[in-house]
């Protein structure tokens, strides 16, 4: 893992990668393990879009849709 040692100095790179995955895939993404925090590999959980639901709320002047998380 000598080639990845820079991640322990710059853990924000792992955070940025996780955020980029979420934006590109359009679904919640959670980092489970990172080299930056001493794990042997980086492991990411990507939520299946079919498990994500949205919650719609109606305000007096507008309707907004917010992520509602994972349905059970």
C-alpha positions as CSV (number, residue, x, y, z in Angstrom):
1,X,0.0,0.0,0.0
2,X,3.0,2.3,-0.3
3,X,1.5,3.9,-3.4
4,X,-1.6,5.0,-1.4
5,X,0.1,6.4,1.7
6,X,-0.7,10.0,0.6
7,X,-4.3,9.3,1.5
8,X,-3.4,9.3,5.2
9,X,-2.1,12.8,4.8
10,X,-5.0,14.0,2.7
11,X,-8.2,12.2,3.9
12,X,-10.3,14.9,2.2
13,X,-9.5,13.2,-1.1
14,X,-11.5,10.2,0.0
15,X,-14.4,12.4,1.1
16,X,-14.4,14.2,-2.2
17,X,-14.4,10.9,-4.1
18,X,-17.4,9.7,-2.1
19,X,-19.3,13.0,-2.8
20,X,-18.4,12.7,-6.5
21,X,-19.8,9.1,-6.6
22,X,-23.1,10.3,-5.1
23,X,-23.4,13.2,-7.5
24,X,-22.5,11.1,-10.6
25,X,-24.8,8.2,-9.6
26,X,-27.6,10.4,-8.3
27,X,-28.1,8.2,-5.2
28,X,-26.9,8.1,-1.6
29,X,-23.3,6.9,-1.2
30,X,-21.7,6.0,2.1
31,X,-18.0,5.3,2.7
32,X,-17.6,2.2,4.9
33,X,-13.8,1.9,5.0
34,X,-10.9,4.1,3.8
35,X,-7.2,3.8,3.4
36,X,-7.0,7.3,4.9
37,X,-8.4,6.0,8.2
38,X,-6.1,3.0,8.3
39,X,-8.2,0.4,6.6
40,X,-6.6,-1.9,4.0
41,X,-9.0,-0.8,1.2
42,X,-11.6,1.8,0.5
43,X,-15.1,0.4,0.6
44,X,-18.2,2.3,-0.5
45,X,-21.9,1.4,-0.2
46,X,-24.1,2.7,-3.1
47,X,-27.8,2.6,-2.3
48,X,-30.0,1.1,-5.1
49,X,-32.2,3.8,-6.5
50,X,-35.2,1.6,-6.2
51,X,-34.8,1.7,-2.4
52,X,-34.7,5.5,-2.3
53,X,-38.0,7.4,-1.9
54,X,-38.7,11.1,-1.8
55,X,-41.0,13.0,0.4
56,X,-43.0,15.8,-1.0
57,X,-44.1,18.7,1.2
58,X,-46.4,21.5,0.2
59,X,-45.7,25.0,1.5
60,X,-48.2,27.8,1.1
61,X,-46.3,29.1,-2.0
62,X,-44.2,26.2,-3.2
63,X,-43.9,22.4,-3.4
64,X,-40.5,20.9,-2.6
65,X,-39.2,17.4,-2.9
66,X,-36.6,16.3,-0.4
67,X,-34.6,13.0,-0.2
68,X,-36.4,10.7,2.2
69,X,-33.8,8.0,2.7
70,X,-34.1,4.3,2.3
71,X,-37.5,2.6,2.5
72,X,-37.9,-0.3,4.8
